[in-house]
Amino acid sequence: MENKLLSNLLFVINPIAGDIDKEELEEEIVVMCQEHGIKCEIYRTTGEKDQEMLRAKIKENAYDGVFTAGGDGTVNLVASLLIGTETPLGMIPLGSGNGLSKDLGIPQDSEEALELIHHNIIRSIDTLTLNGHPSIHLSDLGFNALVVQGFCESGTRGPGSYARIALQEYLNYEPKTYRIETDSETYEGKAFMVTIANANAFGSNASINPTGILNDGRFEICLIEPFPKAAGIGIMYKLYTDSIDTSVYSRRLSCKSATIYNLEREIMHIDGEPVDLGEEVKVEMHTKSLKVILPPHQDEEYL
C-alpha cells in the first residue's frame, strides 16, 4: 500500500508503561507534529473506561492515524477499535515486551519510532478473535499464560521480574490436557503450553512461530508437548535461535479457524493480558483487517 501523508493524529499514551519520561515524550510529539504541520491530540489511559472514551473520540474525529505509546496491552486496546476501519495503527514501543512492534520491524527507540508520523508506509495485517476478543499478536494457554498472570499481579516490570516468576512456576508446573479442532486437523493430549500465533516471537524475543506471516490469512497453534525438566534448557535455546521447529517436543498446526477445548480451565492471556475465556475457545481469522503504520523500508511480505 502507498505512503500516506498523516495530518491529524491521536496519540494514546499509557503513563505507567516502560521507564521513559512521558512528559518529555509528549513534548517531542507536539514539537515534531508542529514541525511537519500535523494536528495532534494526546489521550492518557487511566484504566477507567478507556475503550469507551477512545471509541467515542475516534468516531467523532477524522483521525488519519492513531499511535499507541505503551506496550502490547495498549496496542490491543487501540487496535480493537481500528479493526475493519481505514484508520491505521502506529506504535511507539514503551512496554516490557513490545512483541508486535518487533515482529513488524518498528524501531524500538521511541525517537526513531516517532519518525513514522511523517516517513512511513501503510500496510494491512490479519487479526484474530478468541470468543470475540481481538488478538493481534500472540495469545496462549498453559505455562506462559500462568507466568504472564503472575507478572501482571506482581506489580513489577522488566525481564528480571518475568524470569524470576517463570523459574518459580517452572519447577512445579505440570502439562495440562487440551483438545484442539482446526479446519484441517485435530489434536488431543497434554501440552506444556499452547500458543495461538498470528506473528513470530514473544516480547522476550523467544520465537515460538519463526515462519509465521502476519498477513497470509492463516494462523498457527504452536504446541510445546510434555518434556523432561532436563530438556528445558535445550528448548529455551531453540526458542531464542529461531529453531523451535526442530525440537521433538514442538508441534505446529496451521489453520484458518479452530476451537480449543481448555479441559482443565487454565487461565490464558491475549496479547499479554490475562483473561478467562472458559472451557471452549473459538478462534477466528479476520484477513487483512487492521492497517498499520510501518517504516517505508519494511519487507514486501507485509503488503
N, C-alpha and C positions, 0 to 999 in steps of 0.2 A: 504494500500500500504506500501511497505517496507521503512525502514530507508534509507536515501540517504546520501552518502558522497559528500559534496559540496566542489569543489576545485577551481572554477572560478566564482566569484560573481560580480555583478554590484549593486551598491547602488545608488538609486535615492533619493536625499535629497532636500526637499523643505526648503529653507533658512528662510522663513517667518512663518513656521508652529510652533505652540507651543512657549514656552518660554525657551527652553533648548539651551545651548550654542552649536551651530552646529560645531564650530571648535573643541571643546572638544570631541564631538561625533565622528567626523571624525578621530581624533587621536585614540579613543577607537576602532573604526572599523579596522583601519590599524594595530594596535597592536595585536588585537585578531586574525585577519586573519594571521598575521605573525606567531603567536604562534602555529597556527594549520595548517601551511603550505598551506594556501588558498590564491590564487591570487585574488586581488580585484581591482575594479575600481570605482571611485566616479563621479557621474554626478549631478550637482546642477541645479535645474529647474530655469528658468528665466521668464517664462510666454510667451516667444517668440519662436515659432516653436519647443517646447519641444517634442511633439508627433512625429514630422517628424524626429528630430535628434535622438530620442531614438529608433525609428523603424529601422533606418539605423544602429545604434550601435548594437542593438540586432541581426540584420540579419548578420552583419559582424563578430560577435564574438561568440564563442561557450560557452556562459554562461550556467552554470547548475543551476542558480538561480538568481533572481532579487529581491532585497529588496527595499521597499519604506521606507523612513524616513519622515513622514508627516502625513496628515490627510486623510479622505475618498476621497477627491478630487484627491490627489496624488495617492492613491490606484487605483482609477478608471482609471486614466491616464495610469498607467503601466499595470494594468490588461487587459485593452482593447487591448494591444499589445501582450499579452501572451495567450489569449483565443484561444483554439484549438491547442496549441503547447505543447511540452513536457517540456518546461521550467517552473518551479514552481515560484510562487509569495511568497515572505516573507514580513513581516510587522514589522517595529519598530514604534509604535504609538506615534505621536507627535502633532496631531491635536487637535481641540477643542472638537471633539466628539469621533472619532475613533470607530465608530459603528461596522464595520465589524470585526475588530480585537477582540473586546469584545465578539461578538457572536461566534467567533471561539476559544475563550479561550486562546488567545495570551496574554502573560504578558503585562501589561500596563506600567511597569517600563522599560525604554529603555535599561538598562544594562541587565536585565533578558531576554528581547526580543532578544537582540543581541546573547544570548547563543544559539539561534536556528540555528546559522550558522554551529554549529558542533554537536548539540544534537537535533534531530528533527525526524519527520515523514512526509511523503508526502501523501496528500490525494486530492481527486477531489471534487469540488463543482459545482453546477449549476450556470449559469448566464442567464440574460435576455437581450433582446434588445427592446428598445422603439423607434419605427420608425428608427431602425437601430443603435441607440445609445446604447452602452453597459451600463447595470445597474447591479452592482454587489451586492449591499446591499439593500437599500430602496430608493424608489422614490415616490413622491406624488404630488397631486393637492389639492388646497384649502388652508385652513388656515395655515398649517405648511409651505407649499411652499412659501406663502406670507411672513411669518416670516423669512424663510431662505434667501429670496431675500433681505429683509431689513437688515438682519445680514451681508450678504456679501457686501452690499453697505455702511454699517456704518463705515467700516474701523477699527472697534474694534473687539476684540475676547474675548472669555471666556463666562462662563454660565451666568454671571451677565448681560452682554450685550444682550444675547439671551432672557433672562427672561424679560428684560425691553421692548424689541421690541414686544415680544409675548403679554405682557399685553396691550400695546398701540393698537395693532391690534385687540385683542380680544374684546375690549369694543364696537367696531363698526362693527365687521365682520358679514356678513350675508351669510348663506349657499348658495351654487351655485347648478345649475342643471346639472346632468350628465346622460348619458345613457351608460351602460356597457353590452357588449355582450361577454360572455365567451363560451368555448366549451361545457358547461353544463347548463348554466342558464343566464337569462337576468335581469338587474336591471335598473330602470329608476326613477329618483327622485332627491330630493335635498340632499346634504351632506355637513357637516362641513369640512370634509377632506376625501380624497381618497388616501390610501397608497398601492402602489404596492410593496409587501414584498417578498423578496427572503430569508429573515432572520427573526430576532425576534424584536430587540429593536433599537431605535434611539441612537445616541451617548450620549444623555442626560440620558440614561438608562430607558426611557419610553418605555415599552414593548407593541407594537401595535399588535404583532403577536406571542404570547407566545409559541405556539406549532409548529411554523414553523421549517422546517428542510431544511438545505442548499443543500442537495443532493438527494432529493426524487423525482425529476422530475416534481414537481409541484410548483406553487407559489400561494400566496394569495393576493386578493384585499380586503383590510380592510377598512370598511366604519365607520365613526362616523356620524350618522344621526343627523338632527337638534335637539337641546335640549334647554331647558330654561337656561338662563345665570346662574341661581342659581345652576344648576346641574353641572356646570363646575368643581367645587372642587371635587365632587364625582368621576367624570370621570378621573380627574387627579390622584386621589388616586388609582383608579383601574389600570391605566397605569403604575404606579410605584410599583404595588404589583402583577404584572403578572396576573391580574384578569379582564382585559378589556372585555373578552368574556362573563362575567356575566352581563355586562351593557345592559339595554334595548335599549340603543342608539347605540350599536355596532353590526355590521353585517360583515360577512366574506364570500367571495366567493373563493373557492379553484379551481384552473384550470391549464391547460397546455398552453392555449392561450387566448387572449382577445383583444377586441377593445373597447377603451374608447372614447366616444364622449364628448369632453370638450365643451359643448354647449355655454358657456359664455367666452371661450378663456382665462381661467385662466392661470397664469404662473404656471409652475411646476418645480420641481427640480429632478435631477438624482444624487444620492449619494452626496447630499449636494451642488450641483452646479445648480443655476437657469438656466432654458432653456425653450424656447418657441417652442413647437412641433406642434402648430396649433390645429385645432378643432378635428382631428381624430388621436388617438394614438394607434398604433398596438403593442401589447406586445407579444413577442415570447420567448419560453423557449429553452435553449441550455443545455441539460442534461450533468452533469459532464464534463463541457468544460474547467474548469480552475483548474490547480493544485496549491495547496497552501502548504506552509511550516508551520507545526504546532508543538506544544510541543508533545513529544513522549507519554505522558500520556493522550492525548485527547480522549474524549469519542468515542466509537466504532461506534456511529451513523454517524460519518463523515468519512466513508470508501469509 
